[in-house]
Amino acid sequence: MLPKSIIGMTRILFRKFYIVTILVIGVTFWAFVTHLAPQVTLSSKEQVQPSKQDHNYHKVLSDTLNGIEGDIASQKIYSSILLNKLREKYTNEKHEGDNSALVSDNKHLNQGTLVKVQDPEKLRQLQQVLQQEAHHGEVQSLELDKDGNLKTHKEFKDPNYEGNKDGEEFHPGEVLEGGGAADIAHKNTDADASPSHGSVIAVLVFVCNRPSIKRNLDQLFKYRPSAEKFPIIVSQDCGSHPATTSIIKSFGDKITHIMQPDLSDIKVPPKEKKLKGYYNIARHYGWALNHTFNMLGHSNVLIVEDDLDIAPDFFEYFAATLPLLYEDPTLWCISAWNDNGKPKRINETAYDLLHRTDFFPGLGWLMTKSLWTELMVKWPKGYWDDWMREPPQRRDRSCIRPEISRTSTFGKDGVSHGTYYQNHLRFIKLNDHFVPFTSIDLSYLQKDKYDVAFVKRVYSSQLVTSVEELKRVTNSTPASDHTEFRLTYRTKADFRIFAKKLEIMEDFRAGVPRTAYRGVVPFMYNNKTVYLAPGANWSSYQP
């Protein structure tokens, strides 16, 4: 028989072993529950309580959806369609089998229903796809492949369709599902086909609180050749400013008067407080362009500010150049403005001379619906004109501009507080001769023709090495001698030094000098054509 001390020790060890065993089993079971159980496929009928992680992820998703709602709030015709589809597809769809993609939707938090959602970044991607397609009357179905990427299936396309087989009315941008919609053939619209000189161009006039808009409107009506070809739309911001609104209404049904509905305060960075006006302008432009293209159904829009004077051939110029926007994909706008359009820096008798430029000029400019479809999905919150000049928007495209401006501005009071007007804008010469542009062959402005002639002309011109030499040779060259001159700059600093001495614009926007084409700025000096140009091996702008 074993001694009692050994038996007692054995019992103690057994108890400890039993306790350890129970602990091991407990830990193993806990690990299984917390780590292995979530891998088991849950059926759509099973319910779990949402975790803290689920709530955090849902907050990101919810914030993204709300951000999208804010982004497209001004696009009234699309907002409900797009948002409903986004929320429906990615926050309310019951899903079986893929628990890695499951989080709780806010509509079902109390019940803990598991639904499938999409990564916020992909929601943004989907938003852009939907908006781009919606403006062609064509909406992608909301499908993902097995890797979570977008699958694009086109559901419907026909902007001219008036109703489906059941007689239901079709509104622009609306999605028609089922029925006979998918069987209807696509028809070309003005936005698809190259227009003629007689195509409709809507004139969109922007105004806030300036009664002086009457001066602008009087000129538009004075020079407008056709009410049908050039309908006038006045978009007013700032609410109903009594004096301004009264002027607008005095034109009666000769114009379409629209009013920007969002007058809420815009939050801007503290350092931008004094420049909040630029944010209000960007919001107004975004809303009005969207309304004119997508609610009023125009294919071409000519943007005019309320403080512009226009030339007698203003409408003729845009009617003639519009076809170029459709024929040449390297063009994206037609502008009435020459940034270096002061009297002594232009050929004041070259009334019909037009140029290509890589610099977006603005101040009376024409765009197409296809361009708006591209830009609307990323329209900026402020400084829209400089945003247009950035590489992601410009995409190496150019504009057409005149030698002699077809607009000038009388708006010395504005968000820039008159500084830019006093120092520069008031000196720009307005063309005063009518040029029958629609009877002129403008095909020379197409890139394939223009570039060859332009490069040859610039780099065969007489080279001078300094502004002083340029002054000397241009003064000594007879008026009958049509020799052209070239001054080479190597750096931006060189350009600015030369430009200041030559009294032309010296600033850059996104690396592009004003009026430049292929880095070359043409202007007149002592009645001679001069090119301020980079070396012949120039390849691209450096922002």
ZAZAKE-376378 format. One record per residue (C-alpha): residue number from 0; x, y, z. Coordinates in steps of 0.25 Angstrom, whole numbers. Layout:
N
<NUM, <X, Y, Z>>;
...
***
This chain:
543
<0, <0, 0, 0>>;
<1, <5, 14, -4>>;
<2, <8, 24, 7>>;
<3, <-3, 34, 10>>;
<4, <6, 45, 6>>;
<5, <8, 40, -8>>;
<6, <-7, 37, -10>>;
<7, <-10, 52, -5>>;
<8, <1, 57, -15>>;
<9, <-5, 49, -26>>;
<10, <-19, 55, -24>>;
<11, <-14, 69, -24>>;
<12, <-7, 67, -37>>;
<13, <-19, 60, -43>>;
<14, <-28, 72, -39>>;
<15, <-18, 82, -45>>;
<16, <-17, 74, -58>>;
<17, <-32, 74, -58>>;
<18, <-33, 89, -57>>;
<19, <-22, 91, -68>>;
<20, <-30, 82, -77>>;
<21, <-43, 89, -75>>;
<22, <-36, 102, -78>>;
<23, <-29, 97, -90>>;
<24, <-43, 92, -95>>;
<25, <-49, 105, -92>>;
<26, <-39, 113, -99>>;
<27, <-40, 104, -111>>;
<28, <-55, 105, -112>>;
<29, <-54, 121, -110>>;
<30, <-44, 121, -122>>;
<31, <-53, 113, -130>>;
<32, <-65, 122, -127>>;
<33, <-58, 135, -130>>;
<34, <-49, 131, -142>>;
<35, <-55, 119, -149>>;
<36, <-70, 122, -147>>;
<37, <-70, 135, -156>>;
<38, <-65, 126, -167>>;
<39, <-77, 118, -168>>;
<40, <-87, 123, -178>>;
<41, <-99, 130, -172>>;
<42, <-112, 129, -179>>;
<43, <-120, 141, -182>>;
<44, <-130, 137, -171>>;
<45, <-119, 137, -160>>;
<46, <-117, 150, -152>>;
<47, <-105, 155, -144>>;
<48, <-103, 168, -136>>;
<49, <-94, 178, -143>>;
<50, <-80, 179, -138>>;
<51, <-73, 192, -135>>;
<52, <-64, 190, -147>>;
<53, <-77, 188, -155>>;
<54, <-82, 202, -150>>;
<55, <-69, 209, -154>>;
<56, <-69, 203, -168>>;
<57, <-83, 207, -169>>;
<58, <-80, 221, -165>>;
<59, <-70, 222, -176>>;
<60, <-80, 216, -186>>;
<61, <-91, 226, -181>>;
<62, <-82, 238, -182>>;
<63, <-78, 234, -196>>;
<64, <-92, 233, -201>>;
<65, <-96, 246, -194>>;
<66, <-84, 252, -201>>;
<67, <-89, 247, -214>>;
<68, <-102, 253, -211>>;
<69, <-96, 266, -209>>;
<70, <-88, 265, -221>>;
<71, <-99, 263, -231>>;
<72, <-110, 271, -223>>;
<73, <-110, 281, -234>>;
<74, <-113, 271, -244>>;
<75, <-127, 270, -241>>;
<76, <-131, 261, -252>>;
<77, <-121, 250, -249>>;
<78, <-119, 251, -234>>;
<79, <-131, 242, -229>>;
<80, <-128, 232, -240>>;
<81, <-113, 230, -237>>;
<82, <-115, 231, -222>>;
<83, <-126, 221, -221>>;
<84, <-119, 211, -230>>;
<85, <-106, 213, -222>>;
<86, <-113, 211, -208>>;
<87, <-122, 200, -213>>;
<88, <-111, 192, -220>>;
<89, <-100, 194, -209>>;
<90, <-107, 196, -196>>;
<91, <-120, 188, -197>>;
<92, <-117, 176, -205>>;
<93, <-118, 163, -197>>;
<94, <-106, 154, -200>>;
<95, <-102, 140, -197>>;
<96, <-88, 133, -196>>;
<97, <-78, 145, -196>>;
<98, <-77, 149, -182>>;
<99, <-64, 157, -184>>;
<100, <-73, 167, -191>>;
<101, <-84, 168, -181>>;
<102, <-87, 179, -172>>;
<103, <-100, 185, -166>>;
<104, <-108, 195, -173>>;
<105, <-113, 206, -165>>;
<106, <-128, 203, -169>>;
<107, <-126, 189, -162>>;
<108, <-117, 192, -150>>;
<109, <-127, 188, -140>>;
<110, <-130, 175, -147>>;
<111, <-115, 173, -150>>;
<112, <-119, 168, -165>>;
<113, <-106, 165, -173>>;
<114, <-105, 173, -186>>;
<115, <-95, 174, -197>>;
<116, <-88, 188, -199>>;
<117, <-77, 193, -208>>;
<118, <-64, 200, -204>>;
<119, <-66, 215, -204>>;
<120, <-56, 217, -214>>;
<121, <-63, 208, -224>>;
<122, <-76, 216, -221>>;
<123, <-69, 228, -226>>;
<124, <-64, 221, -238>>;
<125, <-78, 216, -241>>;
<126, <-84, 230, -239>>;
<127, <-75, 235, -250>>;
<128, <-79, 224, -259>>;
<129, <-94, 226, -257>>;
<130, <-93, 241, -259>>;
<131, <-85, 240, -271>>;
<132, <-94, 230, -277>>;
<133, <-107, 236, -273>>;
<134, <-104, 249, -281>>;
<135, <-104, 241, -293>>;
<136, <-117, 235, -289>>;
<137, <-110, 222, -286>>;
<138, <-109, 216, -272>>;
<139, <-100, 205, -268>>;
<140, <-106, 193, -260>>;
<141, <-100, 192, -246>>;
<142, <-93, 179, -246>>;
<143, <-80, 175, -240>>;
<144, <-71, 163, -245>>;
<145, <-66, 153, -235>>;
<146, <-54, 162, -232>>;
<147, <-63, 173, -228>>;
<148, <-60, 181, -241>>;
<149, <-71, 188, -249>>;
<150, <-78, 181, -260>>;
<151, <-83, 190, -270>>;
<152, <-96, 186, -277>>;
<153, <-103, 196, -285>>;
<154, <-118, 197, -282>>;
<155, <-124, 207, -291>>;
<156, <-120, 218, -300>>;
<157, <-129, 228, -308>>;
<158, <-130, 242, -304>>;
<159, <-140, 245, -315>>;
<160, <-150, 234, -310>>;
<161, <-163, 240, -306>>;
<162, <-169, 228, -299>>;
<163, <-169, 213, -297>>;
<164, <-178, 202, -303>>;
<165, <-188, 205, -291>>;
<166, <-189, 219, -294>>;
<167, <-181, 224, -282>>;
<168, <-174, 237, -283>>;
<169, <-158, 236, -284>>;
<170, <-151, 248, -277>>;
<171, <-136, 251, -281>>;
<172, <-127, 244, -272>>;
<173, <-137, 234, -267>>;
<174, <-135, 219, -268>>;
<175, <-145, 210, -275>>;
<176, <-144, 196, -271>>;
<177, <-151, 184, -278>>;
<178, <-162, 186, -288>>;
<179, <-158, 190, -302>>;
<180, <-148, 201, -298>>;
<181, <-136, 192, -301>>;
<182, <-141, 190, -315>>;
<183, <-141, 204, -320>>;
<184, <-130, 208, -329>>;
<185, <-121, 220, -325>>;
<186, <-123, 232, -333>>;
<187, <-112, 243, -336>>;
<188, <-115, 256, -328>>;
<189, <-108, 270, -330>>;
<190, <-98, 265, -320>>;
<191, <-94, 253, -328>>;
<192, <-93, 259, -342>>;
<193, <-85, 270, -347>>;
<194, <-93, 283, -348>>;
<195, <-95, 293, -359>>;
<196, <-93, 308, -358>>;
<197, <-108, 308, -355>>;
<198, <-108, 299, -343>>;
<199, <-114, 305, -330>>;
<200, <-105, 311, -320>>;
<201, <-111, 315, -306>>;
<202, <-106, 328, -301>>;
<203, <-104, 326, -286>>;
<204, <-103, 340, -278>>;
<205, <-98, 339, -264>>;
<206, <-102, 350, -254>>;
<207, <-103, 352, -239>>;
<208, <-106, 367, -235>>;
<209, <-102, 376, -246>>;
<210, <-114, 384, -253>>;
<211, <-103, 388, -263>>;
<212, <-107, 374, -270>>;
<213, <-116, 383, -278>>;
<214, <-104, 388, -286>>;
<215, <-100, 374, -289>>;
<216, <-114, 369, -293>>;
<217, <-117, 381, -302>>;
<218, <-104, 377, -310>>;
<219, <-108, 363, -311>>;
<220, <-121, 366, -316>>;
<221, <-115, 377, -325>>;
<222, <-106, 367, -332>>;
<223, <-113, 354, -331>>;
<224, <-117, 349, -345>>;
<225, <-127, 339, -341>>;
<226, <-135, 336, -329>>;
<227, <-137, 322, -333>>;
<228, <-122, 319, -335>>;
<229, <-118, 327, -323>>;
<230, <-128, 326, -311>>;
<231, <-123, 335, -299>>;
<232, <-124, 329, -285>>;
<233, <-121, 338, -273>>;
<234, <-116, 330, -260>>;
<235, <-117, 339, -248>>;
<236, <-110, 336, -235>>;
<237, <-111, 343, -221>>;
<238, <-126, 342, -221>>;
<239, <-136, 352, -226>>;
<240, <-127, 365, -226>>;
<241, <-139, 375, -228>>;
<242, <-132, 384, -238>>;
<243, <-125, 373, -246>>;
<244, <-137, 364, -246>>;
<245, <-146, 376, -251>>;
<246, <-136, 378, -263>>;
<247, <-137, 364, -267>>;
<248, <-152, 363, -266>>;
<249, <-153, 375, -275>>;
<250, <-149, 366, -286>>;
<251, <-161, 358, -284>>;
<252, <-162, 345, -292>>;
<253, <-150, 349, -301>>;
<254, <-141, 342, -291>>;
<255, <-142, 330, -282>>;
<256, <-139, 334, -268>>;
<257, <-134, 323, -258>>;
<258, <-130, 325, -244>>;
<259, <-119, 317, -236>>;
<260, <-127, 311, -225>>;
<261, <-115, 308, -215>>;
<262, <-113, 321, -207>>;
<263, <-107, 314, -195>>;
<264, <-94, 319, -189>>;
<265, <-81, 312, -195>>;
<266, <-71, 307, -185>>;
<267, <-57, 311, -189>>;
<268, <-43, 310, -183>>;
<269, <-40, 322, -174>>;
<270, <-30, 328, -183>>;
<271, <-40, 328, -194>>;
<272, <-51, 336, -187>>;
<273, <-49, 348, -195>>;
<274, <-49, 341, -208>>;
<275, <-62, 333, -205>>;
<276, <-68, 340, -217>>;
<277, <-60, 330, -226>>;
<278, <-67, 318, -219>>;
<279, <-81, 324, -221>>;
<280, <-77, 327, -236>>;
<281, <-73, 312, -238>>;
<282, <-85, 307, -231>>;
<283, <-94, 316, -240>>;
<284, <-87, 312, -253>>;
<285, <-88, 297, -250>>;
<286, <-103, 298, -247>>;
<287, <-106, 307, -259>>;
<288, <-98, 299, -269>>;
<289, <-104, 286, -264>>;
<290, <-118, 292, -265>>;
<291, <-116, 298, -279>>;
<292, <-110, 285, -285>>;
<293, <-118, 274, -277>>;
<294, <-131, 281, -273>>;
<295, <-133, 290, -285>>;
<296, <-127, 280, -295>>;
<297, <-117, 289, -302>>;
<298, <-105, 283, -309>>;
<299, <-96, 295, -310>>;
<300, <-95, 307, -300>>;
<301, <-88, 320, -302>>;
<302, <-84, 325, -288>>;
<303, <-85, 341, -286>>;
<304, <-83, 349, -274>>;
<305, <-92, 361, -271>>;
<306, <-81, 371, -272>>;
<307, <-77, 368, -286>>;
<308, <-78, 377, -298>>;
<309, <-78, 369, -311>>;
<310, <-74, 371, -326>>;
<311, <-83, 373, -337>>;
<312, <-79, 359, -343>>;
<313, <-79, 352, -329>>;
<314, <-90, 342, -334>>;
<315, <-84, 340, -347>>;
<316, <-71, 336, -341>>;
<317, <-77, 326, -332>>;
<318, <-86, 320, -343>>;
<319, <-75, 318, -353>>;
<320, <-65, 312, -343>>;
<321, <-75, 302, -336>>;
<322, <-73, 291, -346>>;
<323, <-58, 291, -343>>;
<324, <-61, 286, -329>>;
<325, <-68, 274, -335>>;
<326, <-58, 272, -346>>;
<327, <-45, 273, -338>>;
<328, <-44, 265, -325>>;
<329, <-32, 273, -321>>;
<330, <-41, 285, -319>>;
<331, <-50, 287, -307>>;
<332, <-54, 302, -307>>;
<333, <-56, 314, -316>>;
<334, <-53, 327, -309>>;
<335, <-55, 342, -313>>;
<336, <-44, 347, -304>>;
<337, <-29, 350, -307>>;
<338, <-21, 352, -294>>;
<339, <-11, 360, -301>>;
<340, <-21, 368, -309>>;
<341, <-16, 382, -306>>;
<342, <-15, 391, -318>>;
<343, <0, 391, -320>>;
<344, <1, 376, -318>>;
<345, <-9, 372, -329>>;
<346, <-10, 374, -344>>;
<347, <-21, 384, -343>>;
<348, <-25, 381, -358>>;
<349, <-25, 366, -357>>;
<350, <-40, 365, -354>>;
<351, <-41, 351, -359>>;
<352, <-29, 345, -353>>;
<353, <-31, 333, -344>>;
<354, <-22, 325, -336>>;
<355, <-21, 312, -328>>;
<356, <-16, 313, -313>>;
<357, <-13, 304, -302>>;
<358, <-18, 314, -292>>;
<359, <-32, 314, -288>>;
<360, <-36, 329, -290>>;
<361, <-51, 329, -285>>;
<362, <-58, 343, -286>>;
<363, <-68, 339, -296>>;
<364, <-66, 324, -300>>;
<365, <-74, 312, -306>>;
<366, <-74, 298, -302>>;
<367, <-82, 285, -306>>;
<368, <-91, 276, -297>>;
<369, <-80, 265, -299>>;
<370, <-70, 274, -292>>;
<371, <-80, 277, -281>>;
<372, <-83, 262, -279>>;
<373, <-68, 260, -277>>;
<374, <-66, 272, -267>>;
<375, <-79, 271, -259>>;
<376, <-75, 259, -251>>;
<377, <-63, 266, -245>>;
<378, <-67, 281, -246>>;
<379, <-59, 289, -235>>;
<380, <-64, 296, -223>>;
<381, <-56, 309, -227>>;
<382, <-47, 316, -237>>;
<383, <-54, 308, -249>>;
<384, <-46, 315, -260>>;
<385, <-32, 312, -254>>;
<386, <-37, 298, -251>>;
<387, <-41, 297, -266>>;
<388, <-26, 300, -269>>;
<389, <-20, 288, -262>>;
<390, <-15, 276, -269>>;
<391, <-26, 266, -265>>;
<392, <-36, 275, -271>>;
<393, <-29, 281, -283>>;
<394, <-23, 268, -287>>;
<395, <-14, 274, -297>>;
<396, <-26, 280, -305>>;
<397, <-27, 294, -310>>;
<398, <-36, 306, -313>>;
<399, <-39, 315, -324>>;
<400, <-37, 330, -321>>;
<401, <-37, 343, -330>>;
<402, <-26, 352, -333>>;
<403, <-35, 364, -329>>;
<404, <-44, 361, -317>>;
<405, <-59, 359, -320>>;
<406, <-62, 363, -305>>;
<407, <-57, 374, -296>>;
<408, <-61, 376, -281>>;
<409, <-67, 388, -274>>;
<410, <-68, 381, -261>>;
<411, <-58, 388, -252>>;
<412, <-66, 384, -240>>;
<413, <-65, 369, -237>>;
<414, <-59, 358, -228>>;
<415, <-45, 363, -232>>;
<416, <-48, 377, -227>>;
<417, <-45, 384, -240>>;
<418, <-30, 381, -239>>;
<419, <-29, 373, -251>>;
<420, <-38, 381, -259>>;
<421, <-30, 394, -256>>;
<422, <-17, 388, -259>>;
<423, <-21, 380, -271>>;
<424, <-35, 377, -276>>;
<425, <-39, 391, -279>>;
<426, <-28, 392, -290>>;
<427, <-33, 380, -298>>;
<428, <-38, 385, -312>>;
<429, <-51, 381, -317>>;
<430, <-53, 377, -332>>;
<431, <-62, 387, -339>>;
<432, <-62, 381, -353>>;
<433, <-72, 370, -357>>;
<434, <-65, 358, -363>>;
<435, <-74, 348, -371>>;
<436, <-67, 336, -364>>;
<437, <-78, 326, -369>>;
<438, <-73, 329, -383>>;
<439, <-58, 326, -380>>;
<440, <-51, 313, -381>>;
<441, <-46, 311, -366>>;
<442, <-41, 297, -369>>;
<443, <-27, 303, -367>>;
<444, <-29, 303, -352>>;
<445, <-30, 288, -351>>;
<446, <-18, 282, -344>>;
<447, <-12, 274, -355>>;
<448, <-12, 286, -364>>;
<449, <-9, 297, -354>>;
<450, <3, 291, -347>>;
<451, <11, 289, -360>>;
<452, <9, 303, -365>>;
<453, <11, 309, -350>>;
<454, <24, 302, -347>>;
<455, <30, 305, -360>>;
<456, <26, 319, -359>>;
<457, <31, 321, -345>>;
<458, <45, 314, -347>>;
<459, <48, 320, -360>>;
<460, <46, 334, -354>>;
<461, <58, 343, -352>>;
<462, <65, 340, -338>>;
<463, <68, 352, -329>>;
<464, <75, 349, -316>>;
<465, <70, 361, -307>>;
<466, <59, 371, -305>>;
<467, <68, 382, -308>>;
<468, <72, 375, -322>>;
<469, <57, 373, -325>>;
<470, <54, 388, -323>>;
<471, <66, 392, -332>>;
<472, <63, 383, -343>>;
<473, <48, 385, -343>>;
<474, <50, 400, -343>>;
<475, <59, 399, -355>>;
<476, <51, 390, -363>>;
<477, <42, 397, -374>>;
<478, <27, 395, -372>>;
<479, <26, 388, -386>>;
<480, <36, 378, -381>>;
<481, <28, 366, -375>>;
<482, <40, 359, -368>>;
<483, <36, 352, -355>>;
<484, <44, 351, -342>>;
<485, <47, 341, -332>>;
<486, <52, 343, -317>>;
<487, <56, 330, -310>>;
<488, <53, 327, -296>>;
<489, <59, 315, -288>>;
<490, <52, 316, -275>>;
<491, <40, 322, -268>>;
<492, <48, 333, -262>>;
<493, <54, 336, -276>>;
<494, <39, 337, -281>>;
<495, <35, 346, -270>>;
<496, <46, 356, -272>>;
<497, <44, 357, -287>>;
<498, <29, 358, -285>>;
<499, <30, 369, -275>>;
<500, <39, 377, -285>>;
<501, <30, 375, -297>>;
<502, <17, 378, -289>>;
<503, <10, 365, -291>>;
<504, <4, 356, -280>>;
<505, <15, 349, -272>>;
<506, <8, 339, -264>>;
<507, <6, 324, -265>>;
<508, <-6, 315, -262>>;
<509, <-3, 301, -260>>;
<510, <10, 303, -268>>;
<511, <4, 310, -280>>;
<512, <6, 325, -283>>;
<513, <-6, 333, -288>>;
<514, <-9, 331, -303>>;
<515, <2, 321, -304>>;
<516, <2, 310, -315>>;
<517, <12, 299, -314>>;
<518, <19, 308, -304>>;
<519, <20, 320, -314>>;
<520, <13, 333, -311>>;
<521, <11, 342, -324>>;
<522, <9, 357, -323>>;
<523, <12, 370, -330>>;
<524, <23, 379, -327>>;
<525, <26, 392, -335>>;
<526, <16, 386, -345>>;
<527, <24, 374, -347>>;
<528, <20, 359, -344>>;
<529, <28, 354, -332>>;
<530, <29, 340, -326>>;
<531, <33, 338, -312>>;
<532, <37, 324, -313>>;
<533, <44, 312, -307>>;
<534, <54, 304, -314>>;
<535, <50, 296, -326>>;
<536, <52, 283, -318>>;
<537, <40, 287, -309>>;
<538, <31, 275, -306>>;
<539, <22, 279, -294>>;
<540, <18, 289, -283>>;
<541, <23, 287, -270>>;
<542, <13, 291, -259>>;
***
